Amino acid sequence: MAIETEPPRQINHVAIIMDGNGRWATRRGLPRLVGHRKGAERVREIVDLCPDIGVRYLTLYAFSTENWKRAQAEVAGLMSLFRRYILKEADKLNENGVRVRFIGDRGRLDAKLIDLMARLEEKTAANDHLNLTIALNYGGRDEVTRAVRTLAVDVAEGRVAPDDLSEDAIGYYLDTRYLPDPDLIIRTSGEKRVSNFLLWQAAYAEFEFVETLWPDFSGAELTRIVEGCTGRDRRFGAIAG
Ligand code: FPP
């Protein structure tokens, strides 16, 4: 009798909670911002690698709505790191065919950063080799709250009928309306929490929690994880036949 094998599953969209920059630095007696800088170097490596391993969508959790509670100097340092990353990487990302978009509430970010984000989105809009989404001042509950607010106005003003609301329609109001759901969510540094990341979108995602601190997370480790998940049976709630 022939053995039926599952066709390999494609991991198309990987989302990463990049955790452990602070610990990486503290363990070396260095300021936390050095860890974030090292983390930004990892972002470069992982972005370069993704298309080679079949990942067409990469979403990175760079700054959460809760991260404002950190020391003011660390927040300012992170904002400056985001500005520098965009200024430094824009041309290379564009040449490599990376389309960059941002999710999250831009309202609380500074004007210079908002402008750099918008210009990078515009510059890379025609690319599709890799879709890189950076979550900046992002929180899943905040995203849903903003979506519901807009939706409520559309209902009140008669553009949407409550009976027409479907899961797809709700997805349209989220920041991620242009993204497929993540196939795989990775969190580094040993913490096993979702921390308000892609709450709606994670419904059927695989989760991988790895001990590695983000500044040590290598392309080889990502490749191993993606290969390990490819072929894992994801049935989306259906009973296996
Ligand atoms: C969590 O580590 C990390 C962050 C809050 C910042 C993530 C930012 C980067 C990786 C830098 C660059 C990103 C881009 C997109 C250019 P943590 O500080 O919470 O670490 P800890 O838990 O060890 O303190």
Residues whose N, C-alpha, C, O or C-beta is under 5 A from the ligand:
A	BS01	FPP	M18 D19 G20 N21 G22 R23 W24 H36 G39 A40 V43 Y61 A62 Y85 I134
